[in-house]
Amino acid sequence: MLERFYPGEYVDSTYEIDFDRLYEDGYRGVIFDIDNTLVPHDAPADDQARELFRHLHEMGMDTCLLSNNKEPRVKHFADKVGS
């Protein structure tokens, strides 16, 4: 059952993913971890992360942050990227 959540493709960086193609293929939501996925461990949201979320929301993609960080870190990051 959980296999549907396993990656079907591996890339070196989140920022290499063609989210426009995924949207065209029918995907309407993305779940992200924060540390070492969007930014280095414990780093704040940066311009690259903010631009990614702006683009995703502009195209109509829903986003979700799923993290083992404490709530204040996740909330602060979400506020900065507009998630």
N, C-alpha and C positions, 0 to 999 in steps of 0.2 A: 504494500500500500504506500509506504513512504518513498518508494522508488521514483514516483512522479516528481519528487523534490530534489532528486539527484541531478547534478549538472550533466548536460549532454555535450558540453563543450568546455574546454579550459582555455583561459587566456592569462597573460601575465598581469593585466591590470583591468579593473572595472572600466577604465576610460577607453579601452580598446573595443568594447562591446558596441555593436551596431544596433542601438536601441530603436532607431527608425525602422530597420528591417524587422525587428521583433514585433513592433507595433503593426506593421504591414501584414505580418504573419498571424495577427490576431491576439497577441499578448496585450493585456491591459493593466498589468500591475507588476511591480518589481519589489522584492524584499532584499534589503541590504543590511549587512553588518556594518559597523562604523570602523573600528580599529583594524588596520591592515587591509581594508577593503576600499574604503573611501579616503581615508587619511592614515598616516602613520599612527602607531599606538599613542594614545593620549593627546594627539594633536587636535587643535580646534578646526572647525569647518573652514576650508580655504575657498579661494575663488573658483577653483576647478570643481569642487563639490557643489558649490552654490549654482554654478552655471549648468552642471549636469541636472540638478533637480529642477531648475527653471525650465530647461529644455524638455525634460520628461513631463512636467506638469502642463507646459504649453501644448504639447502634442496630445494630451489627454490621458497620459499614463498615471496610474495611482502608484504611490510609493509607501513603503513601510520600513521602519528601522526595527530590526530585531537584534538585540544585543545582550551580552552578559554583563554589560556595564551597569553601574548604579543609575537609578532614575535621573538624578540631576545632570549627569553627563549626557545621557540620551536626550533629555528634554532640551538642554542648552544647544546641542548639536542640531536637533530637529528645528528649533526656533531659528537657527542661523541659515539652514538650507531651505526652510519653508516646507518641511515635510508635514 
